[in-house]
Amino acid sequence: MERIPVMRPWLGDEEAEAAADAVRSGWVAQGPRVAAFERAFAAHVEVPAAVAVSSCTTALHLALINAGVGPGDEVVVPSLSFVATANAVRYVGARPVFADVELATGNLTAATVEPVLTAATRAVILVDQGGIPADLDGMRALVDRRGIVVVEDAACAAGSTYKGRPVGAGAVYATFSFHPRKLLTTGEGGMVTVARAEAAPRLRRLREHGMSVSAADRDAADRAGGAPVVETYDELGFNHRMTDIQAAVGLVQLGKLPAMVARRRELAARYRELLADLPGLVTPADPGYGTTNHQAFWVLLPADFPMSRDDLLGALAREGVSARRGIMAAHLEPVYADVEHVPLPVTERLTRDSLILPLFHDLTEHQQDRVVAALRAAAGARTAAVR
């Protein structure tokens, strides 16, 4: 029996050839293709500048540094997120403060964040969980007047929209992931976008050990035959660079992004149709202010489901369906056991009772029907007619 994976990136000959071209060029580290990818991505998000880095985690790290967040500061984050969101706060010496999320989207809202704000709050990391856009304007209306910066963690949300524009367009800082589980992948990699072009140069220095002149600029000066350019290191930086090989793949993937989003939305709509008659089962949908790219398709089990989420994962696996637990809750992990927090009932329900079903670009209707049949069998329901 063919096993259906929970995800599979949409990669092909065009990406392979782009990567090979980068290798043949002799420039395989950060170079001209990274710069081209940054320009193309900034145009896609409708922002003045984008800075390519090694992951979304490093993008968050640099955004927090550039925002002036450091020791003694508090940063509000959702516990319902991959642990990297909270980790980035600790990287800069600040304290993560967990807030609950709303059930419909799995995202922070102004209502869930306001109770945990203090005089020490310096930033809010607003996650677009699973590609579902969070209400950025609602959050900024709450915190901008308090001098608190919102960093949008759009790791999952390339191709999603908020109020008719690409997710990230209205953010002071937005960060994106290009991990293979995301729609747009470069293998590993990330991007931080900025609302002001003047914020980008420091981010570019920070990703390259704080070097005042990039390797590409030094090479251009050498080729021009002028005096050698000697760089300086004016502040502590990091090795958060993307390679030209990755960027070459990213440029191809960016061109395919609209098709990826359209296909995933089509498959998600079909999932919702096939599962609509299962009592109490909650599936993701667009919020009123935006559209989701369906980076993941999760289902929330009702309280009276005949088996636990973990038992359901086992039942699906026996039918050749690879599913995954829902989004983790960082406050339940040992690494954050020492962090005091307010009650997080919605977070705990979502992480306990949800699971992620297979969804990828070339998922066939036959495979999708197998997934649905296995889930319905576990629920004790008859299989819906195939549409």
C-alpha positions in Angstrom: 0.0 0.0 0.0 1.4 3.4 -1.0 2.1 5.6 2.0 0.7 9.1 1.6 3.2 11.7 3.1 2.0 14.6 5.2 3.9 16.9 2.9 6.2 17.0 -0.2 7.8 20.1 -1.7 7.0 20.9 -5.3 10.5 20.8 -6.9 11.5 19.8 -10.4 13.9 20.2 -13.2 13.7 24.0 -13.3 15.0 24.2 -9.7 17.7 21.6 -10.3 18.9 23.6 -13.4 18.9 26.9 -11.5 21.0 25.4 -8.7 23.3 23.8 -11.3 23.7 27.2 -13.0 24.7 28.7 -9.6 27.3 26.0 -9.1 28.7 26.4 -12.7 28.9 30.2 -12.1 31.5 29.7 -9.4 29.6 31.9 -7.0 27.9 29.5 -4.6 28.0 31.5 -1.3 26.0 34.7 -0.7 26.2 36.7 -3.9 24.2 38.1 -6.9 21.4 35.5 -6.8 20.7 36.3 -3.2 20.4 40.0 -4.1 18.1 39.1 -7.0 16.0 36.9 -4.7 15.7 39.7 -2.2 14.5 42.2 -4.8 12.0 39.7 -6.2 10.6 38.8 -2.8 10.3 42.4 -1.7 8.3 43.1 -4.8 6.1 40.2 -4.1 5.4 41.3 -0.5 5.1 44.9 -1.6 7.7 46.3 0.8 10.8 48.5 0.2 13.4 45.8 1.1 14.0 42.2 2.0 17.0 40.5 3.6 17.7 36.9 2.9 19.0 34.8 5.8 19.6 31.2 6.7 16.2 30.5 8.3 13.1 32.2 9.7 14.6 31.7 13.2 17.6 33.8 12.3 15.2 36.3 10.6 13.4 36.7 13.9 16.7 37.0 15.8 17.9 39.8 13.6 14.5 41.6 13.5 14.4 41.6 17.4 18.0 43.0 17.5 17.2 45.7 15.0 14.1 46.6 17.0 16.3 47.2 20.0 14.9 44.2 22.1 17.3 42.9 24.7 17.9 41.9 28.3 15.2 43.0 30.7 12.6 43.3 27.9 9.5 41.1 27.6 8.2 39.9 24.2 4.7 38.5 23.9 4.5 35.3 21.9 2.0 32.6 21.3 2.9 29.3 23.0 1.0 27.7 20.1 3.9 27.9 17.7 7.0 26.0 16.8 9.5 26.5 19.6 11.7 28.7 17.4 9.3 31.7 18.0 10.0 31.7 21.7 13.6 30.7 21.2 14.4 33.8 19.2 13.3 35.9 22.2 15.8 34.2 24.5 18.5 34.6 21.9 18.5 38.3 22.5 18.3 37.9 26.3 14.6 38.9 26.6 11.8 37.1 28.3 9.1 35.3 26.3 5.6 36.0 27.7 3.0 33.4 26.5 -0.5 34.6 25.5 -3.4 32.5 24.4 -4.8 32.3 20.9 -8.3 32.4 19.4 -9.8 29.1 18.5 -10.9 29.9 14.9 -7.4 30.9 13.6 -4.9 29.7 16.2 -3.5 33.2 16.3 -2.9 35.9 18.9 -5.4 38.7 18.9 -5.5 42.0 20.7 -8.0 40.5 23.2 -5.6 37.7 24.1 -2.5 39.9 24.2 -3.7 42.9 26.2 -4.0 41.0 29.6 -0.3 40.1 29.5 1.2 43.5 28.5 3.4 45.1 31.1 5.7 48.1 31.4 8.5 45.8 30.2 6.8 44.7 27.0 8.9 45.7 24.1 7.6 43.6 21.2 4.8 41.2 20.2 5.6 38.3 17.8 2.4 37.8 15.8 2.4 34.4 14.1 0.3 33.6 11.0 -0.2 30.0 12.2 -0.4 27.4 9.4 -0.6 30.2 6.9 -3.8 31.7 8.4 -3.2 35.5 8.5 -3.4 37.1 11.9 -5.1 40.5 12.4 -2.0 42.7 12.1 -4.0 46.0 12.2 -5.9 45.0 15.3 -2.7 44.2 17.1 -1.0 47.4 16.0 -4.0 49.4 17.2 -3.4 47.9 20.6 0.4 48.2 20.9 1.7 51.0 18.6 0.6 53.7 21.0 2.5 52.0 23.7 5.7 52.0 21.8 5.6 48.2 21.3 6.8 46.8 18.0 5.0 44.0 16.2 7.2 41.5 14.5 5.1 39.4 12.1 6.2 35.7 12.1 5.0 34.8 8.7 7.0 31.6 8.5 4.1 29.7 7.1 2.3 32.5 5.2 4.1 33.2 1.9 1.2 33.6 -0.5 -1.4 34.3 2.1 -3.2 37.7 2.0 -4.3 40.3 4.6 -6.9 42.9 3.6 -6.2 42.4 -0.1 -2.4 42.6 0.1 0.3 40.0 0.6 0.9 39.0 4.2 3.8 41.1 5.6 3.0 44.2 3.5 1.9 46.2 6.5 4.4 45.0 9.0 7.4 46.9 10.4 9.2 43.5 10.3 7.9 40.3 8.8 9.9 37.0 8.7 9.4 34.1 6.4 10.6 30.5 6.3 11.7 28.5 3.2 11.9 25.2 5.0 10.7 22.2 2.9 7.4 22.1 4.9 6.6 25.5 3.5 5.1 26.3 0.1 8.1 28.1 -1.1 11.3 26.3 -0.2 15.0 26.7 -0.7 15.9 23.7 1.4 16.6 25.8 4.4 16.5 29.6 4.4 14.4 32.6 5.4 13.7 36.3 4.8 13.1 39.3 6.8 11.1 42.2 5.2 11.1 45.7 6.4 8.7 48.7 6.1 11.6 51.2 5.8 14.4 50.6 3.3 16.9 52.2 5.7 16.5 49.3 8.1 17.9 46.8 5.6 21.6 47.7 5.5 22.2 47.0 9.2 20.3 43.7 8.9 22.6 42.8 6.0 25.6 43.6 8.1 24.3 41.6 11.1 23.8 38.5 9.0 27.5 38.6 7.9 29.4 38.9 11.2 28.8 42.7 11.3 31.0 43.2 8.2 30.9 46.7 6.9 31.4 45.7 3.2 29.9 42.5 1.7 31.8 39.9 -0.2 29.9 40.9 -3.3 30.8 44.6 -2.9 34.5 43.7 -2.4 34.4 41.5 -5.5 32.9 44.3 -7.6 35.6 46.7 -6.4 38.3 44.2 -7.3 36.8 43.7 -10.8 36.7 47.5 -11.3 40.5 47.6 -10.7 40.3 50.2 -8.0 42.0 50.3 -4.6 41.4 47.3 -2.4 38.3 47.6 -0.1 39.1 46.7 3.5 36.1 45.9 5.7 35.6 46.7 9.3 33.6 45.0 12.0 31.7 47.7 14.0 29.3 45.5 16.1 28.7 41.9 17.0 27.3 40.1 14.0 26.3 36.5 13.1 26.7 34.0 10.3 23.0 34.0 9.1 23.7 34.1 5.4 21.8 32.4 2.5 23.8 30.9 -0.4 23.4 31.7 -4.0 22.4 28.0 -4.7 19.5 28.4 -2.3 18.5 31.8 -3.8 18.6 30.3 -7.3 16.0 27.7 -6.2 14.0 30.4 -4.4 13.7 32.5 -7.5 12.1 29.6 -9.3 9.9 28.7 -6.4 8.7 32.3 -6.1 7.5 32.2 -9.7 5.5 29.1 -8.9 3.9 30.4 -5.7 0.6 31.5 -7.2 0.0 28.1 -8.6 1.0 26.5 -5.3 -1.5 28.6 -3.4 -4.3 28.0 -5.9 -3.8 24.2 -5.8 -3.7 24.1 -2.0 -6.8 26.2 -1.7 -8.6 23.8 -4.1 -7.5 20.8 -2.1 -8.4 22.4 1.2 -11.9 23.2 -0.1 -12.3 19.6 -1.1 -11.3 18.4 2.3 -13.8 20.7 3.9 -16.5 19.4 1.6 -15.8 15.8 2.3 -15.6 16.3 6.0 -18.4 18.7 6.5 -20.9 16.2 7.9 -18.6 14.9 10.7 -20.3 16.4 13.8 -18.1 18.8 15.8 -15.0 18.6 13.5 -13.4 22.0 13.0 -11.4 22.7 9.8 -9.4 25.8 8.9 -11.0 28.5 6.9 -10.2 32.1 5.7 -10.8 34.8 8.3 -13.0 37.7 7.2 -10.0 39.9 6.6 -7.7 37.7 4.5 -7.0 34.4 2.7 -4.8 31.5 3.8 -2.3 29.7 1.6 -3.1 26.5 3.5 0.5 25.7 4.3 -1.1 23.1 6.5 -4.6 21.6 6.8 -5.4 20.8 10.4 -8.6 19.4 11.9 -9.7 19.9 15.5 -11.4 16.9 17.0 -14.7 17.3 19.0 -14.6 16.4 22.6 -16.7 13.3 22.0 -14.5 11.9 19.2 -14.3 8.1 19.8 -10.5 8.0 20.2 -7.7 10.4 21.3 -5.8 12.4 18.8 -2.7 10.2 19.3 -4.7 7.0 18.8 -6.1 8.6 15.6 -2.6 9.2 14.3 -1.9 5.5 14.8 -5.1 4.5 13.1 -4.3 6.7 10.1 -0.7 5.3 10.0 -2.0 1.8 9.8 -4.0 2.9 6.7 -0.8 4.3 5.1 -1.7 7.9 5.9 1.1 10.0 7.4 -0.4 12.7 9.6 1.1 14.8 12.3 0.1 16.2 15.7 -1.2 19.7 15.6 0.9 22.7 16.4 3.1 22.3 19.5 2.6 24.4 22.6 6.0 25.7 23.8 4.9 26.2 27.4 4.4 22.4 27.7 7.9 21.6 26.7 10.7 21.0 29.3 12.8 23.9 27.9 10.0 26.4 28.9 8.8 24.7 32.1 10.3 27.5 34.2 8.3 30.3 32.4 5.3 31.4 34.4 2.3 32.2 32.3 -1.4 33.0 32.3 -3.9 30.1 31.7 -3.8 29.0 28.1 -6.9 26.9 27.6 -7.4 27.4 23.9 -3.7 26.7 23.2 -3.9 23.5 25.2 -7.0 22.3 23.5 -5.6 23.0 20.0 -2.3 21.3 20.7 -4.0 18.3 22.4 -6.9 17.7 20.0 -5.7 18.7 16.5 -3.8 17.0 13.8 -2.4 17.9 10.4 -3.6 16.0 7.4 -1.6 15.4 4.2 -1.6 18.4 1.9 0.9 19.1 -0.9 0.8 20.3 -4.5 0.6 17.0 -6.3 -1.7 15.3 -3.8 -4.2 13.4 -6.0 -8.0 13.2 -5.4 -7.6 9.4 -4.9 -5.0 10.0 -2.2 -7.2 12.6 -0.6 -10.2 10.2 -0.7 -8.0 7.6 1.2 -7.2 10.2 3.8 -10.8 11.1 4.3 -12.0 7.5 4.3 -9.4 6.6 7.0 -10.5 9.6 9.2 -14.2 8.8 8.7 -13.7 5.2 9.6 -12.0 6.2 12.8 -14.9 8.5 13.6 -17.3 5.6 12.9 -18.9 7.4 10.0 -19.7 6.1 6.5 -17.4 7.3 3.8 -18.9 10.3 1.9 -19.6 10.0 -1.8 -16.5 10.9 -3.8 -16.9 14.3 -5.5 
